[in-house]
């Protein structure tokens, strides 16, 4: 298992593509990759199987890549219960 914490921090678009290419090379049936990011841009190049949103040190929501799209639109208000 590879744990990659904010590997997109401070990268320009060319470097981001290079990093994404390396991450995609790690994706194999016999391994796992856990990426921590605060930005959806990386997910345009590395397609995740699952997206987890953490709050208070716990997984608050799990879904597919569309969950990252929802978060981009709604922000963390997405995690608040409906009134």
GUMI-545532 format. One line per 4 residues: number of its first residue (from 1); their letters; for each residue z, x, y of N, C-alpha, C. Coordinates in nm, 4 decimals. Example, Ala and Ser with C-alpha at 12.3 -4.5 7.8 and 13.67 -1.06 7.14 Angstrom:
! residues 2
1 = AS = 0.7800,1.3190,-0.5690,0.7800,1.2300,-0.4500,0.7800,1.3200,-0.3300 | 0.7080,1.2850,-0.2250,0.7140,1.3670,-0.1060,0.7870,1.2900,0.0030 .
//
This chain:
! residues 83
1 = XXXX = 0.0000,0.0843,-0.1176,0.0000,0.0000,0.0000,0.0000,0.0884,0.1234 | -0.0880,0.0564,0.2163,-0.0914,0.1252,0.3451,-0.0330,0.0308,0.4497 | 0.0582,0.0826,0.5321,0.1134,0.0061,0.6433,0.0650,0.0720,0.7715 | -0.0110,-0.0024,0.8491,-0.0729,0.0504,0.9704,-0.0163,-0.0255,1.0898 .
5 = XXXX = 0.0621,0.0434,1.1714,0.1328,-0.0203,1.2821,0.0622,0.0069,1.4136 | 0.0020,-0.0965,1.4690,-0.0651,-0.0930,1.5991,-0.1647,0.0232,1.6099 | -0.2506,0.0332,1.5098,-0.3500,0.1412,1.5080,-0.4583,0.1233,1.6130 | -0.4611,0.0063,1.6772,-0.5605,-0.0205,1.7806,-0.5095,0.0112,1.9210 .
9 = XXXX = -0.3861,0.0552,1.9310,-0.3253,0.0804,2.0617,-0.3965,0.1937,2.1364 | -0.4447,0.1615,2.2553,-0.5060,0.2623,2.3418,-0.6467,0.3045,2.3045 | -0.7100,0.2363,2.2100,-0.8434,0.2773,2.1662,-0.9520,0.2110,2.2506 | -1.0573,0.2878,2.2794,-1.1744,0.2255,2.3404,-1.2562,0.1605,2.2288 .
13 = XXXX = -1.3597,0.0899,2.2629,-1.4346,0.0106,2.1647,-1.4991,0.0969,2.0558 | -1.5480,0.2159,2.0919,-1.6089,0.3034,1.9905,-1.5040,0.3541,1.8926 | -1.3886,0.3939,1.9439,-1.2811,0.4418,1.8565,-1.2286,0.3276,1.7698 | -1.2217,0.2075,1.8248,-1.1763,0.0921,1.7478,-1.2691,0.0665,1.6294 .
17 = XXXX = -1.3971,0.0773,1.6528,-1.4946,0.0595,1.5434,-1.4766,0.1672,1.4362 | -1.4519,0.2905,1.4782,-1.4301,0.3997,1.3821,-1.3049,0.3744,1.2985 | -1.1968,0.3323,1.3643,-1.0726,0.3031,1.2927,-1.0936,0.1860,1.1970 | -1.1622,0.0826,1.2428,-1.1884,-0.0329,1.1566,-1.2694,0.0068,1.0335 .
21 = XXXX = -1.3649,0.0944,1.0518,-1.4446,0.1418,0.9381,-1.3551,0.2120,0.8363 | -1.2613,0.2928,0.8838,-1.1686,0.3618,0.7939,-1.0758,0.2619,0.7236 | -1.0279,0.1617,0.7959,-0.9413,0.0600,0.7354,-1.0183,-0.0187,0.6304 | -1.1401,-0.0570,0.6612,-1.2206,-0.1306,0.5633,-1.2441,-0.0492,0.4374 .
25 = XXXX = -1.2510,0.0818,0.4497,-1.2682,0.1683,0.3323,-1.1432,0.1680,0.2444 | -1.0280,0.1346,0.3023,-0.9031,0.1280,0.2255,-0.8918,0.0002,0.1442 | -0.9663,-0.1014,0.1822,-0.9557,-0.2306,0.1158,-1.0239,-0.2250,-0.0210 | -0.9393,-0.2321,-0.1259,-0.9871,-0.2298,-0.2637,-0.9023,-0.3267,-0.3461 .
29 = XXXX = -0.9513,-0.3695,-0.4596,-0.8736,-0.4628,-0.5425,-0.7403,-0.4051,-0.5913 | -0.7301,-0.2731,-0.5989,-0.6081,-0.2119,-0.6507,-0.5140,-0.1613,-0.5410 | -0.5348,-0.2065,-0.4176,-0.4485,-0.1615,-0.3082,-0.4266,-0.2746,-0.2080 | -0.3322,-0.2510,-0.1194,-0.3022,-0.3491,-0.0137,-0.2958,-0.2762,0.1191 .
33 = XXXX = -0.3311,-0.3469,0.2250,-0.3224,-0.2929,0.3603,-0.2490,-0.3955,0.4453 | -0.1426,-0.3519,0.5118,-0.0696,-0.4348,0.6055,-0.0927,-0.3770,0.7444 | -0.1582,-0.4535,0.8300,-0.1855,-0.4086,0.9672,-0.0986,-0.4889,1.0627 | -0.0339,-0.4182,1.1534,0.0436,-0.4819,1.2590,-0.0355,-0.4635,1.3881 .
37 = XXXX = -0.0631,-0.5739,1.4567,-0.1371,-0.5667,1.5824,-0.0926,-0.6801,1.6739 | -0.1108,-0.6606,1.8026,-0.0848,-0.7661,1.8995,-0.2150,-0.8201,1.9581 | -0.3278,-0.7667,1.9120,-0.4559,-0.8021,1.9716,-0.5549,-0.8462,1.8655 | -0.6230,-0.9546,1.8922,-0.7193,-1.0115,1.7984,-0.8451,-0.9262,1.7833 .
41 = XXXX = -0.8723,-0.8420,1.8800,-0.9973,-0.7655,1.8805,-1.0185,-0.6873,1.7504 | -0.9125,-0.6293,1.6956,-0.9247,-0.5536,1.5712,-0.9734,-0.6433,1.4569 | -0.9359,-0.7701,1.4601,-0.9728,-0.8628,1.3529,-1.1199,-0.9008,1.3560 | -1.1888,-0.8625,1.4628,-1.3334,-0.8825,1.4667,-1.4053,-0.7825,1.3768 .
45 = XXXX = -1.3378,-0.6727,1.3446,-1.3977,-0.5652,1.2644,-1.3341,-0.5520,1.1262 | -1.2110,-0.5938,1.1132,-1.1408,-0.5914,0.9844,-1.1006,-0.7352,0.9541 | -1.1683,-0.7973,0.8605,-1.1414,-0.9372,0.8273,-1.0205,-0.9459,0.7344 | -0.9110,-1.0033,0.7812,-0.7928,-1.0143,0.6961,-0.8032,-1.1309,0.5981 .
49 = XXXX = -0.7339,-1.1175,0.4865,-0.7224,-1.2296,0.3937,-0.6171,-1.3274,0.4436 | -0.5118,-1.2738,0.5057,-0.4020,-1.3543,0.5583,-0.3644,-1.3038,0.6966 | -0.3180,-1.3943,0.7799,-0.2607,-1.3605,0.9099,-0.1188,-1.4162,0.9097 | -0.0230,-1.3314,0.9437,0.1168,-1.3732,0.9543,0.1607,-1.3532,1.0982 .
53 = XXXX = 0.2285,-1.4502,1.1538,0.2873,-1.4374,1.2870,0.4370,-1.4211,1.2674 | 0.4895,-1.3150,1.3263,0.6328,-1.2891,1.3134,0.7054,-1.3278,1.4412 | 0.8246,-1.3802,1.4224,0.9113,-1.4146,1.5352,1.0545,-1.3885,1.4907 | 1.1260,-1.3121,1.5696,1.2653,-1.2828,1.5358,1.2808,-1.2078,1.4054 .
57 = XXXX = 1.1819,-1.1243,1.3728,1.1899,-1.0441,1.2508,1.1553,-1.1185,1.1226 | 1.1077,-1.2410,1.1355,1.0723,-1.3210,1.0179,0.9311,-1.3756,1.0340 | 0.8670,-1.4017,0.9218,0.7349,-1.4641,0.9261,0.7528,-1.6107,0.9648 | 0.6965,-1.6470,1.0800,0.7103,-1.7821,1.1326,0.5933,-1.8714,1.0933 .
61 = XXXX = 0.4783,-1.8117,1.0695,0.3583,-1.8896,1.0367,0.2635,-1.7989,0.9593 | 0.1962,-1.8540,0.8596,0.0968,-1.7818,0.7804,-0.0285,-1.8666,0.7721 | -0.1434,-1.8001,0.7780,-0.2697,-1.8711,0.7650,-0.3831,-1.7728,0.7450 | -0.5039,-1.8223,0.7638,-0.6204,-1.7343,0.7560,-0.6511,-1.6832,0.8968 .
65 = XXXX = -0.7649,-1.6200,0.9136,-0.7980,-1.5592,1.0430,-0.8054,-1.6626,1.1552 | -0.8260,-1.7890,1.1223,-0.8291,-1.8922,1.2270,-0.6938,-1.9056,1.2961 | -0.5870,-1.8657,1.2299,-0.4551,-1.8677,1.2925,-0.4508,-1.7717,1.4119 | -0.5151,-1.6578,1.4011,-0.5235,-1.5634,1.5133,-0.6018,-1.6245,1.6285 .
69 = XXXX = -0.7056,-1.7009,1.5972,-0.7820,-1.7704,1.7014,-0.6941,-1.8719,1.7743 | -0.6163,-1.9481,1.6985,-0.5257,-2.0464,1.7584,-0.4227,-1.9786,1.8477 | -0.3698,-1.8670,1.8026,-0.2706,-1.7927,1.8800,-0.3303,-1.7413,2.0101 | -0.4546,-1.6980,2.0038,-0.5245,-1.6488,2.1224,-0.5360,-1.7586,2.2286 .
73 = XXXX = -0.5589,-1.8809,2.1854,-0.5749,-1.9941,2.2771,-0.4399,-2.0464,2.3265 | -0.3462,-2.0659,2.2348,-0.2202,-2.1332,2.2668,-0.1064,-2.0398,2.3031 | -0.1198,-1.9112,2.2685,-0.0064,-1.8212,2.2852,0.1018,-1.8573,2.1852 | 0.2212,-1.8064,2.2078,0.3294,-1.8284,2.1126,0.3882,-1.9691,2.1211 .
77 = XXXX = 0.3393,-2.0497,2.2155,0.3805,-2.1906,2.2159,0.3326,-2.2593,2.0870 | 0.2373,-2.1977,2.0201,0.1888,-2.2463,1.8905,0.3039,-2.2598,1.7913 | 0.4072,-2.1774,1.8069,0.5185,-2.1776,1.7122,0.6226,-2.2840,1.7433 | 0.6135,-2.3459,1.8604,0.7129,-2.4483,1.8989,0.6831,-2.5801,1.8288 .
81 = XXX = 0.7871,-2.6487,1.7857,0.7635,-2.7784,1.7218,0.7016,-2.8784,1.8181 | 0.6192,-2.9658,1.7656,0.5549,-3.0686,1.8490,0.6609,-3.1653,1.8997 | 0.6461,-3.2070,2.0243,0.7457,-3.2994,2.0839,0.7115,-3.4421,2.0543 .
//
